[in-house]
Amino acid sequence: MVVIRGATTVARDDKEEIRKAVAELLEQIMNRNSLNRDQILSIVFSSTSDIHSYYPAKAAREAGYAGCSLFSAMEPEIDGGLALCIRVMLFVEKNMTPYHVYLRGAKVLRKDLTSVYNIAIDGPAGSGKSTVAKRIAKDYHILYLDTGAMYRACAVKVLEAGVSPDDEGEIINLMRDVSIDVEYENGRQKTLLDGRDVSEEIRLPQISMAASTVSKHPSVRSHLVEKQREIASKMSCVLDGRDIGTVVLPDADFKFFLTASPEVRARRRYNELVAYGHAVDFEELKEEIVRRDAQDSTRAFAPLRRADDAICVDTSDMTIDEVVAFVKSKIQEKV
């Protein structure tokens, strides 16, 4: 069973106002969650004490929701609370991630769901930031923009062209015509380089190191950062990387910095590569992670650094579920 929450407001305590508001709210919840009415087990309403001319549950019954149990309750008076507000909880028989809906004046209750906002998740390689970012984006029904994949795709282009990752001049020439896109297909993210799927290739150790070198060039970063900012200004999204909260989106609504010990991060990357069928040496991988940490942290342009207002999360002894729950709890504290 899943619980879907929602809320709306009415302009005045009036029967027709309440009926319209309740019908609109339920319709939005049904559409956003792709629900059928026979999947609803029960609907529970609560309304502020300034609403007494009509029960929201009656309005729901009139709107056609008569096949499930309906209940209405009045909330206690709260100083400074939102006026003329109707809240709802739908108990649904469906395995899904709920999309909560807040309409009209109730949008102020959940700014994370009703306005464009950005979540920045930074950290070194293997800290879990990409996995957490994807989970957060899925749970909040917003875009996950894989910035790291964009730099890795650049590295593939550079190496295939026989150009040294240190040669900024030649890399600039390559970047003029390169096409890098991120797409989603059947729940799987694909990174396309000039129209070719390089999703697995960009995870190879040699590409990781080359990406770290390529990304230190100001011209490369400026080219991709401009595109990332453009996307983030138009829609809510989660971005992960090494300088999201400090350079790419310094005004992001929510900022996190994930970290873990080199040993733990190397083990995670080792398991990931083995799962893809790649033969790797654990000790070499750990040494590479340490070198990459040093390079990313000491580069002159946009180094790996925790933003002053970012929440630091050491994931060494945490499961992914625990990290996701912690990040979401901190987001909810701010909204």
Secondary structure as GFF3:
##gff-version 3
##sequence-region A 1 335
A	DSSP	beta_strand	2	9	.	.	.	ID=ss1
A	DSSP	alpha_helix	15	32	.	.	.	ID=ss2
A	DSSP	three_ten_helix	37	39	.	.	.	ID=ss3
A	DSSP	beta_strand	40	47	.	.	.	ID=ss4
A	DSSP	alpha_helix	56	62	.	.	.	ID=ss5
A	DSSP	beta_strand	69	74	.	.	.	ID=ss6
A	DSSP	beta_strand	85	92	.	.	.	ID=ss7
A	DSSP	beta_strand	101	102	.	.	.	ID=ss8
A	DSSP	three_ten_helix	104	109	.	.	.	ID=ss9
A	DSSP	alpha_helix	111	114	.	.	.	ID=ss10
A	DSSP	beta_strand	118	122	.	.	.	ID=ss11
A	DSSP	alpha_helix	129	140	.	.	.	ID=ss12
A	DSSP	beta_strand	143	146	.	.	.	ID=ss13
A	DSSP	alpha_helix	147	160	.	.	.	ID=ss14
A	DSSP	alpha_helix	168	175	.	.	.	ID=ss15
A	DSSP	beta_strand	180	185	.	.	.	ID=ss16
A	DSSP	beta_strand	188	193	.	.	.	ID=ss17
A	DSSP	beta_strand	196	197	.	.	.	ID=ss18
A	DSSP	three_ten_helix	201	203	.	.	.	ID=ss19
A	DSSP	alpha_helix	205	214	.	.	.	ID=ss20
A	DSSP	alpha_helix	218	234	.	.	.	ID=ss21
A	DSSP	beta_strand	237	241	.	.	.	ID=ss22
A	DSSP	pi_helix	244	248	.	.	.	ID=ss23
A	DSSP	beta_strand	254	259	.	.	.	ID=ss24
A	DSSP	alpha_helix	262	275	.	.	.	ID=ss25
A	DSSP	alpha_helix	282	298	.	.	.	ID=ss26
A	DSSP	beta_strand	311	314	.	.	.	ID=ss27
A	DSSP	alpha_helix	320	334	.	.	.	ID=ss28
###
